[in-house]
Amino acid sequence: ILGFLGNTLSIVVLHRRQMRSSTSYYLLSLAIYDNGILLGMIIYFCLPALALYTPCLKDYGSISSLTIPVGYPLSLTAQMGSIYTCVGFTVERFIAVCRPLHVANTCTRSRTLRAMVLIFLWSLVYNIPRFFHYHTNATGIGPGRQRFSYKETAFGSDPTFKHLYLIYSQLFFMFLLPFIIILVMNVGLIRAVKNSKSMHQSMCASARKEHNLTVMLIAVIVVFLVCQFPTIIDNILVAV
């Protein structure tokens, strides 16, 4: 809940007109995706666990089962969008710090907006098969009353789908590819930060701002990697 509130506050601040830059667009997009992930975790993990010990939530599992066929794929779309937004943010910082001559033509707000749209479309298209993974069953439990549950469809339980999409494709597109790109770019950024330390006294104000922004990015990415890794592994283990 604290993370959700913190991201919401970031969205409010970053949405202000004076904050509009390519970097703030990436941070705004990241905060929105992260809120989507947190909302999915609250709905499909936290509240079901809480319902086991809370009488007033005894029917929550039945209610949440209605939304799983659509809601769970959307939360995974947000997760993928978050990962590739970090990739885009890292590439932008790499160009700004290590290829400064290309900044004027590459790190613009219009290009950033196009990148954000492409990231969203890629994340949504990749997760389309997830919308056919589960379906909802209704069971009568009394006059005018039903209990809902979810189960895998024939498509979702197919071994080929599980191995090719849920395991191998997930491992490559959600872990190996983005994390290798982030790792390579961060190595270049860390080297640039080390080199800039020796010239810190002669830096102008704008150069120091870029330096501080790069250090912040590296810290954000490290935390991001630590937080995302267990979730991705858990998704793969569930598929197995």
C-alpha positions in Angstrom: 0.0 0.0 0.0 2.9 2.4 0.8 4.4 1.6 -2.5 1.1 2.3 -4.3 0.7 5.6 -2.5 4.4 6.6 -3.2 3.9 5.8 -6.9 0.7 7.8 -7.0 2.4 10.8 -5.5 5.2 10.4 -8.1 2.6 10.3 -10.9 1.1 13.6 -9.6 4.4 15.3 -9.4 5.8 14.1 -12.7 2.6 15.0 -14.5 3.2 18.7 -13.9 4.0 20.8 -17.0 7.4 22.0 -15.6 8.5 18.3 -15.1 7.9 17.3 -18.7 11.2 15.9 -20.1 12.2 12.6 -21.7 13.5 11.4 -18.3 10.3 12.4 -16.4 8.2 10.7 -19.1 10.1 7.4 -18.4 9.7 7.8 -14.7 6.0 8.6 -15.0 5.5 5.6 -17.2 7.4 3.4 -14.7 5.3 4.6 -11.8 2.1 3.8 -13.7 3.3 0.3 -14.6 4.5 -0.3 -11.1 1.1 0.7 -9.7 -0.5 -1.8 -12.0 1.8 -4.5 -10.7 1.1 -3.6 -7.1 -2.7 -3.5 -7.8 -2.5 -7.0 -9.2 -0.5 -8.3 -6.3 -3.0 -6.8 -3.8 -6.0 -8.2 -5.7 -4.6 -11.7 -6.5 -2.1 -12.4 -3.7 -2.5 -10.2 -0.6 -6.3 -10.0 -0.3 -6.8 -13.8 -0.9 -4.3 -14.5 1.9 -6.0 -12.0 4.1 -9.4 -13.5 3.3 -8.4 -16.8 5.0 -8.3 -15.0 8.4 -11.0 -12.4 7.8 -14.7 -13.4 8.0 -15.9 -10.4 6.1 -13.7 -11.4 3.1 -14.9 -15.0 3.0 -16.4 -14.6 -0.5 -13.5 -12.6 -1.9 -11.9 -15.7 -3.6 -15.1 -16.2 -5.5 -15.3 -12.6 -6.6 -11.6 -12.3 -7.6 -11.9 -15.5 -9.7 -14.3 -13.6 -12.0 -11.5 -11.1 -12.9 -8.5 -13.4 -13.1 -8.9 -14.3 -16.9 -8.5 -10.6 -17.7 -7.0 -9.0 -14.6 -4.1 -11.3 -14.2 -2.9 -10.9 -17.8 -3.2 -7.1 -17.5 -1.0 -7.2 -14.3 1.6 -9.2 -16.3 1.4 -6.7 -19.1 2.2 -4.0 -16.5 5.1 -6.1 -15.3 6.6 -6.4 -18.8 5.9 -2.7 -19.5 7.8 -1.9 -16.3 10.8 -4.0 -17.3 11.1 -2.6 -20.8 10.5 1.0 -19.6 13.6 0.5 -17.5 15.4 -0.8 -20.6 14.3 2.3 -22.5 15.3 4.6 -19.6 18.7 2.9 -19.4 19.3 3.3 -23.1 18.4 7.0 -23.0 20.8 7.6 -20.1 23.5 5.7 -21.9 23.1 7.9 -25.0 23.0 11.1 -22.9 26.2 10.2 -20.9 28.3 8.0 -23.3 27.1 9.4 -26.7 26.4 13.1 -26.0 26.6 14.1 -29.6 23.5 12.1 -30.4 21.4 13.5 -27.6 19.8 16.3 -29.5 18.4 14.0 -32.2 17.7 10.9 -30.0 16.7 11.9 -26.4 13.7 14.1 -27.3 10.2 14.1 -25.8 8.6 13.0 -29.1 10.9 10.0 -29.4 10.4 9.1 -25.8 6.6 9.2 -26.2 6.9 7.0 -29.3 9.1 4.6 -27.4 6.6 4.5 -24.5 3.7 3.6 -27.0 5.8 0.9 -28.6 6.7 -0.5 -25.1 3.0 -0.6 -24.2 2.0 -2.3 -27.5 4.8 -4.8 -27.3 3.9 -5.7 -23.7 0.2 -6.1 -24.5 0.7 -8.1 -27.7 3.2 -10.4 -26.0 0.7 -11.2 -23.2 -2.3 -11.8 -25.5 -1.9 -15.6 -25.0 -2.4 -15.0 -21.3 -6.0 -14.0 -21.9 -6.7 -17.6 -23.0 -4.9 -19.2 -20.1 -7.8 -19.3 -17.6 -11.5 -19.3 -17.6 -14.1 -18.9 -14.8 -16.4 -21.7 -13.6 -19.7 -21.1 -11.8 -21.1 -23.6 -9.2 -24.5 -23.3 -7.7 -24.4 -23.3 -3.8 -28.0 -22.6 -3.1 -31.1 -20.8 -4.4 -29.9 -17.9 -6.5 -26.3 -18.2 -5.2 -23.2 -19.2 -7.1 -19.6 -19.6 -6.3 -17.0 -18.8 -8.9 -13.6 -20.4 -9.4 -11.0 -20.3 -12.1 -9.2 -23.1 -13.9 -6.9 -23.5 -16.9 -8.4 -23.8 -20.3 -7.5 -26.5 -22.7 -5.1 -24.0 -24.3 -3.6 -23.0 -21.0 -3.0 -26.6 -19.9 -1.4 -27.6 -23.2 2.3 -28.7 -22.5 3.6 -27.0 -25.6 2.1 -23.7 -24.5 3.5 -24.1 -21.0 7.0 -25.0 -22.2 7.4 -22.7 -25.1 5.6 -19.7 -23.9 5.4 -19.8 -20.1 8.9 -21.1 -19.5 11.3 -20.5 -22.5 9.8 -17.4 -23.9 9.2 -15.9 -20.4 12.9 -16.6 -19.5 14.2 -14.9 -22.7 11.9 -11.9 -23.1 11.2 -11.2 -19.4 14.6 -11.9 -18.0 17.6 -12.6 -20.3 17.1 -10.0 -23.1 16.1 -7.0 -21.0 18.6 -7.8 -18.2 21.5 -8.3 -20.6 20.7 -4.9 -22.2 20.5 -3.2 -18.8 23.7 -4.9 -17.6 25.7 -3.8 -20.7 24.4 -0.3 -20.6 25.0 0.0 -16.8 28.6 -1.1 -17.2 29.1 1.8 -19.6 27.3 4.2 -17.3 29.3 3.1 -14.2 32.5 3.7 -16.2 31.3 7.1 -17.2 30.5 8.0 -13.6 33.9 6.9 -12.4 35.6 9.0 -15.1 33.5 12.0 -14.2 34.5 11.8 -10.5 38.0 12.8 -11.4 36.7 15.9 -13.2 34.0 16.7 -10.6 35.4 20.1 -9.6 35.5 21.4 -13.1 32.0 20.3 -14.0 29.4 22.9 -14.8 26.0 22.8 -13.1 24.3 21.0 -16.0 27.0 18.3 -16.2 26.7 17.7 -12.4 22.9 17.4 -12.8 23.5 14.7 -15.5 26.0 13.0 -13.3 23.6 12.9 -10.4 20.8 11.7 -12.6 22.9 8.9 -13.9 23.9 7.8 -10.4 20.2 7.8 -9.4 19.4 5.7 -12.5 22.0 3.1 -11.6 20.5 2.9 -8.0 17.0 2.6 -9.4 18.0 -0.2 -11.8 19.8 -2.2 -9.1 16.7 -2.1 -6.9 14.6 -2.9 -9.8 16.6 -6.0 -10.7 16.5 -7.2 -7.1 12.7 -6.8 -6.9 11.8 -8.2 -10.3 14.0 -11.3 -10.2 12.0 -13.3 -7.6 8.7 -12.5 -9.4 9.9 -13.7 -12.7 11.3 -16.9 -11.3 8.0 -17.5 -9.4 6.0 -17.2 -12.6 8.3 -19.7 -14.3 8.0 -22.1 -11.4 4.2 -21.9 -11.4 4.3 -22.8 -15.1 6.4 -25.8 -14.4 
